[in-house]
Amino acid sequence: MYQVLVADDHPLFREAIARVIDDGFPGTTLLEASDLDSTLRLVADNDDLDLVLLDIHMPGMQGLSGLVRLRNEFPTVPAVIVSAEEEKSVILQCITYGAVGFITKSSPRKQMIQALRQILDGSVYLPSHIIRAEGAGAATGRYDPSFLPALLETLTRKQLQVFERMAQGESNKVIAYKLNIAESTVKAHVSAILRKLGATNRVQAILSASDIDFSAYLKAPSVTARDSAVSPR
């Protein structure tokens, strides 16, 4: 099945999340850590991990620095934050720094299982109140998801490739690694994508991409042409 690492300094929560995982994903191998150092050691020793459930307030984390360190050292291992924190700015920062999801500890068991299933299927998960807030922001700003198909036509092939991986919750570092380009180049592409789509932040762009069939756009001849060399005059 899956191999999941639960990194939290509260034994009772680790026990509770273990029951949730056993209920929703029978046969899953569960590893446990209580601080950042032991988390990093376990990730290093288990290269077939499917997911790390990470508490941002356990020893060694130093806020979001621990998440950044985990993503930098193990860019291909997906990490989801499971925390009592519910502040919107913190949640959005976690996604910006490379987390593939944010699950609040107050979530009911069924909701936690649905969130984990969504993440394990390759999607980004955010609490419903964040999605509602981002949707409201989109409705009152110049960003309009109904214009998305036309706006996607303005993206170059490389920008589409970056956007596709953004939508899968990958950090800039992971995208750079998988596309074999510099991280600074990825950042430039992300900025261009947000600007062209009229999105105010990365999360808003990711949410808008949930129903996009990127393969259709990447196969389009016009997209390839836009990335080709400029013809001599």
Buried (B, 14 or more C-beta within 10 A) or exposed (E): EBBBBBBBBBEEBBEBBBEBBEEBBEEBBBBBBBBBEBBBEBBEEBEEBBBBBBBBBBEBBEEBEBBBBBBEEBBEBBBBBBBEBBEBEBBBBBBBBBBBBBBBBEBEEEBBBBBBEBBBEEBBBBBEEBEEBBBEBBEEEEBEBEEBEEBBBEBBBBBBBBBBBBBBBBBBBBBBBBBEBEBEBBBBBBEBBBEBBBBBBBBBBBBBBEEBEBEEBEEBEEBEEBEEEEEEE
